[in-house]
Amino acid sequence: MGKKIYKLEKFEEEKFKLFAIHSNVDDYKIAFLINSKCGSKFSKTKSYIDLPNQKAFFNHFEWEDQKKGISCDLFSNRCKKLEDEETQVKELFNLPETKEVYLINDFKNVDYFIKINSGVSKEVFLKEISKIDEVSLFYEIDCEKLSNLSLNFN
């Protein structure tokens, strides 16, 4: 009997577009503003994007329309978490220490990301989001720079 040989074939990862948003407003407000200007329908998901080793959770908004083939994600890049309370000494004026954790460390200055999976042209966002006063900067990110990062939220 001969040996079985398994050959791994290259497969193409799902293509997506990723956009960075710089804004100091809360996540629900940025979702509302984008929905208002772009005609999108982002809604908050019941689950968070989590980094278990950091004990950090990031808010996540989805825009899904199966009839139109639309699949987009809006998510926060920053999470402020309280340091472990057990390690802190209980004092009268002891304020809990916070630590900022980033979902995508290479882009620490980015507040939010929009990921277009399918069904929406990038021009919809490029044209309209730049008109939102609360957004200081909006641009597309070269996905090749994110080769080691999985942005699958399903």
C-alpha positions as CSV (number, residue, x, y, z in Angstrom):
1,M,0.0,0.0,0.0
2,G,1.3,3.4,-1.0
3,K,1.5,6.4,1.3
4,K,-1.3,9.0,1.0
5,I,0.0,12.4,0.1
6,Y,-2.1,15.4,0.9
7,K,-1.3,18.5,-1.1
8,L,-2.2,21.9,0.3
9,E,-3.4,24.3,-2.3
10,K,-3.3,28.0,-1.9
11,F,-6.7,29.6,-1.4
12,E,-7.5,33.2,-1.8
13,E,-8.6,34.9,1.3
14,E,-11.8,36.9,1.2
15,K,-11.1,40.3,-0.2
16,F,-12.4,43.3,1.7
17,K,-11.9,47.0,1.9
18,L,-10.8,48.6,5.2
19,F,-11.2,52.3,6.2
20,A,-9.9,54.2,9.1
21,I,-11.9,56.8,11.0
22,H,-10.4,59.4,13.3
23,S,-13.1,60.8,15.5
24,N,-13.5,61.6,19.2
25,V,-17.2,60.8,19.4
26,D,-18.7,57.7,21.0
27,D,-19.2,54.6,18.9
28,Y,-23.0,54.8,18.9
29,K,-22.8,58.4,17.7
30,I,-20.3,57.6,14.9
31,A,-22.6,54.8,13.7
32,F,-25.6,57.2,13.8
33,L,-23.7,59.8,11.8
34,I,-22.5,57.4,9.2
35,N,-26.0,55.9,8.8
36,S,-27.4,59.5,8.5
37,K,-24.9,60.6,5.8
38,C,-24.4,57.4,3.9
39,G,-27.7,55.7,4.0
40,S,-26.1,52.7,5.7
41,K,-27.9,50.7,8.4
42,F,-25.2,49.8,11.0
43,S,-26.7,48.4,14.1
44,K,-24.9,47.3,17.3
45,T,-24.4,43.5,17.6
46,K,-25.1,41.6,20.7
47,S,-21.6,40.3,20.9
48,Y,-18.3,42.1,21.2
49,I,-15.0,41.6,19.4
50,D,-12.8,40.3,22.2
51,L,-9.1,39.8,22.7
52,P,-9.2,37.1,25.4
53,N,-5.5,37.4,26.3
54,Q,-6.0,41.1,27.0
55,K,-9.4,40.8,28.6
56,A,-10.5,43.6,26.2
57,F,-13.8,43.9,24.4
58,F,-14.5,46.1,21.4
59,N,-17.9,47.4,20.3
60,H,-19.1,46.0,16.9
61,F,-21.8,47.3,14.5
62,E,-23.0,45.4,11.5
63,W,-24.8,46.3,8.3
64,E,-26.2,43.1,6.7
65,D,-28.7,43.0,3.8
66,Q,-28.7,39.5,2.3
67,K,-31.1,40.5,-0.6
68,K,-28.7,43.2,-1.7
69,G,-25.5,41.3,-0.9
70,I,-24.4,43.9,1.6
71,S,-22.0,42.9,4.4
72,C,-20.1,45.6,6.4
73,D,-18.7,46.0,9.8
74,L,-18.0,49.1,11.9
75,F,-15.8,48.5,15.0
76,S,-13.9,50.4,17.6
77,N,-10.1,50.2,17.6
78,R,-9.7,51.3,21.3
79,C,-10.8,49.8,24.5
80,K,-10.2,51.4,27.9
81,K,-10.2,48.8,30.6
82,L,-9.8,49.1,34.3
83,E,-6.7,47.4,35.7
84,D,-7.4,44.4,38.0
85,E,-9.1,45.7,41.1
86,E,-7.6,43.0,43.3
87,T,-4.1,44.3,42.7
88,Q,-4.9,47.8,43.8
89,V,-4.6,49.0,47.3
90,K,-7.8,50.3,48.8
91,E,-7.2,54.0,49.7
92,L,-9.4,57.0,50.0
93,F,-8.3,58.7,46.8
94,N,-7.1,55.7,44.9
95,L,-8.6,56.0,41.4
96,P,-8.7,52.9,39.3
97,E,-6.0,52.8,36.7
98,T,-7.1,52.4,33.1
99,K,-5.2,50.8,30.3
100,E,-5.9,51.5,26.6
101,V,-5.8,48.4,24.4
102,Y,-5.9,48.4,20.6
103,L,-7.6,45.9,18.3
104,I,-5.1,46.7,15.5
105,N,-1.9,47.8,17.2
106,D,-0.3,49.0,13.9
107,F,-2.9,51.8,13.8
108,K,-3.1,53.0,17.4
109,N,-4.1,56.5,16.3
110,V,-7.3,55.2,14.5
111,D,-10.5,55.3,16.5
112,Y,-12.8,53.2,14.3
113,F,-12.7,51.0,11.3
114,I,-15.2,50.2,8.6
115,K,-14.7,46.9,6.9
116,I,-16.6,46.4,3.6
117,N,-17.0,42.7,2.9
118,S,-19.4,43.0,-0.1
119,G,-22.2,44.8,-1.7
120,V,-21.1,48.4,-1.2
121,S,-18.7,50.5,-3.2
122,K,-16.0,52.4,-1.3
123,E,-17.1,55.6,-3.0
124,V,-20.3,55.6,-0.9
125,F,-18.2,56.1,2.2
126,L,-15.3,58.1,0.8
127,K,-17.6,60.9,-0.5
128,E,-20.0,61.2,2.5
129,I,-18.0,60.4,5.6
130,S,-15.6,63.3,4.8
131,K,-18.6,65.6,5.1
132,I,-19.2,64.6,8.8
133,D,-17.9,67.4,11.0
134,E,-17.1,65.0,13.9
135,V,-14.7,63.0,11.6
136,S,-11.3,64.6,11.5
137,L,-9.8,62.1,9.1
138,F,-11.1,59.2,6.9
139,Y,-9.0,57.1,4.5
140,E,-8.6,53.6,3.1
141,I,-6.0,51.2,4.6
142,D,-3.9,49.0,2.4
143,C,-5.0,45.5,3.5
144,E,-1.6,44.0,2.6
145,K,-0.3,45.7,5.8
146,L,-2.7,43.5,7.8
147,S,-1.6,40.2,6.4
148,N,-1.1,38.6,9.9
149,L,-4.4,39.8,11.3
150,S,-7.7,38.1,11.0
151,L,-10.7,40.4,10.8
152,N,-13.3,37.6,10.6
153,F,-16.1,38.4,13.1
154,N,-18.5,35.6,12.3
